[in-house]
């Protein structure tokens, strides 16, 4: 059997007309016995006997399901140029070991909000890369879809119970939940070697930097 999600908003200004019409539609669909109607209701959940016959998902009226952007991982990448001006990749870690100012954080969040018109109808994983210099930020890359192997296969499974492949496939499901693992504080990779302790990571990356 197929499922269909009926979405409506409820408030004092909007009233219950939308919900009543969808309930009539749901009851008709249910008689067909080929479709299972479910409700996604934004606003206060109204007690209606007819709703007891259906599965109901309820969110705040202020929520915007399509524009929800959840920060899953903040990853810091370490690169440098050698004497021949070749870019040398040292490693990546999460969470970042170099703190940035609140001013820069606010600028980053502002830039992300400006992307919402692009991502309005997009459900899935995406990554945004920023270059930071003093009090300036430069957005230079947006990757739609699953990130690189290091993040997909190593970072995400370390911090979360679900893997990114499940997230990408099931992210439109209302019942899909992203749950963090407990007591997972740090993860880093330097030259394909994994680090679970921040101090060891910092010490090693300083050694690698001096060698180049």
C-alpha positions in Angstrom: 0.0 0.0 0.0 1.1 3.6 -0.7 1.2 6.4 1.8 0.1 10.0 1.2 1.0 12.9 3.5 -1.7 15.6 3.9 -0.2 18.9 5.1 -2.2 21.7 6.7 -1.7 24.8 8.9 -4.0 25.5 11.9 -4.3 28.8 13.8 -6.9 31.2 15.2 -6.5 33.3 12.0 -6.5 30.4 9.6 -9.2 28.4 11.3 -10.0 24.7 10.8 -11.5 24.7 7.3 -8.3 23.4 5.7 -8.1 20.5 8.2 -11.8 19.6 7.8 -11.5 19.4 4.0 -8.4 17.2 4.3 -10.2 14.9 6.8 -12.9 14.4 4.3 -10.3 13.6 1.6 -8.5 11.2 3.9 -11.6 9.3 4.8 -12.4 8.9 1.0 -8.8 7.7 0.3 -9.0 5.3 3.2 -12.0 3.6 1.8 -10.0 2.8 -1.3 -7.8 0.5 0.8 -4.8 1.1 -1.5 -3.6 4.3 0.1 -2.7 5.1 3.8 -3.3 8.8 4.5 -1.2 10.5 7.2 -1.4 14.1 8.5 1.4 16.7 8.9 -0.2 19.5 11.0 1.6 22.8 11.7 0.1 24.6 14.7 -1.8 23.5 17.8 -3.1 20.0 17.5 -6.9 20.2 17.6 -8.8 17.3 19.2 -11.0 15.8 16.5 -12.4 12.3 16.7 -11.8 11.8 13.0 -8.0 12.3 13.5 -7.8 9.2 15.8 -8.2 7.1 12.7 -4.9 8.4 11.1 -1.3 8.8 12.0 -0.6 12.5 12.8 2.7 14.4 12.8 2.5 17.8 14.6 4.9 20.7 14.4 4.9 24.3 15.7 3.1 26.8 13.5 6.4 28.7 13.3 8.2 25.8 11.8 9.0 25.7 8.1 9.6 22.1 7.2 11.0 22.8 3.8 13.6 25.3 5.0 15.0 23.5 8.0 18.8 23.4 7.8 20.4 21.3 10.4 24.1 21.7 11.1 25.4 18.1 11.3 29.1 18.6 11.3 31.5 21.5 11.5 34.7 20.4 9.9 38.0 22.3 9.8 40.5 21.6 7.0 44.2 22.2 7.2 46.2 23.1 4.1 49.3 25.1 3.4 51.5 26.0 0.5 55.1 24.8 0.2 58.0 26.7 -1.3 56.9 25.8 -4.8 53.4 27.2 -4.2 51.9 23.7 -4.3 48.9 23.2 -2.0 49.6 20.5 0.6 46.6 18.9 2.4 47.5 18.1 6.0 44.2 16.9 7.4 40.7 17.6 8.8 39.0 17.4 12.1 35.7 18.0 13.9 34.9 19.9 15.9 37.2 22.8 14.9 40.3 23.3 17.0 40.7 26.9 16.0 37.9 29.1 17.4 36.5 31.9 15.4 34.9 35.1 16.7 31.1 35.6 17.2 31.3 38.2 14.4 32.5 35.7 11.9 29.9 33.1 13.1 27.1 35.6 12.5 28.5 36.4 9.1 28.6 32.7 8.2 25.0 32.2 9.4 23.9 35.2 7.4 25.5 33.8 4.2 23.8 30.5 4.8 20.4 32.1 5.2 20.9 33.8 1.8 21.1 30.4 0.2 17.6 29.4 1.3 16.0 30.5 -2.0 18.3 27.9 -3.7 17.7 25.1 -1.2 14.0 25.7 -0.7 12.9 22.6 -2.6 16.0 20.5 -1.8 16.0 17.7 0.6 19.4 16.2 1.3 22.9 16.6 2.4 25.0 19.5 1.3 28.3 21.1 2.4 29.4 24.8 2.3 33.0 25.7 2.4 34.3 29.1 3.7 37.7 30.6 3.7 38.3 32.8 6.7 40.8 35.7 7.0 40.8 37.9 10.0 37.2 39.3 10.2 36.3 38.4 6.6 34.7 35.3 5.2 34.7 34.0 1.6 32.2 31.4 0.5 33.9 29.6 -2.4 32.3 26.2 -2.6 28.9 24.5 -2.3 28.7 20.7 -2.6 25.3 19.2 -3.1 25.0 15.5 -2.2 27.2 13.2 -0.2 30.6 14.7 0.8 33.9 13.0 0.3 34.8 9.5 1.5 36.6 10.7 4.7 33.5 12.5 5.9 30.9 9.9 4.7 32.8 6.8 5.9 34.7 8.1 8.9 33.5 11.3 10.4 29.7 11.0 10.2 29.5 7.3 11.5 31.8 8.3 14.4 29.4 11.0 15.7 26.0 9.7 14.5 24.0 6.5 14.8 22.8 6.7 11.2 25.1 6.8 8.3 24.9 9.4 5.5 23.7 6.9 3.0 20.6 6.3 5.1 20.1 10.0 5.6 20.3 10.7 1.9 17.8 8.0 1.1 15.3 8.5 3.9 15.6 12.3 4.7 12.1 13.1 3.4 10.5 10.7 5.9 8.9 12.4 8.8 9.9 9.5 11.1 13.6 9.7 10.2 15.6 11.0 13.2 19.2 12.0 13.3 20.7 10.9 16.6 24.1 11.7 17.9 26.2 9.1 19.6 27.0 9.8 23.3 30.4 10.9 24.5 31.9 11.5 21.1 34.1 14.6 21.5 36.7 14.7 18.7 37.8 13.0 15.5 40.6 13.9 13.2 42.5 12.5 10.2 46.1 13.5 9.4 47.8 11.8 6.4 45.2 8.9 6.6 45.9 8.4 10.3 42.9 8.7 12.7 43.0 10.7 16.0 40.5 10.6 18.8 42.2 13.1 21.1 42.5 16.8 20.3 45.9 17.3 22.0 47.5 14.5 20.0 46.0 15.9 16.8 47.3 19.4 17.5 50.8 18.2 18.4 51.0 16.0 15.3 49.7 18.7 12.9 52.3 21.1 14.2 55.0 18.5 13.5 53.7 18.0 9.9 53.6 21.8 9.4 57.2 22.2 10.4 58.3 19.4 8.0 56.9 21.1 4.9 
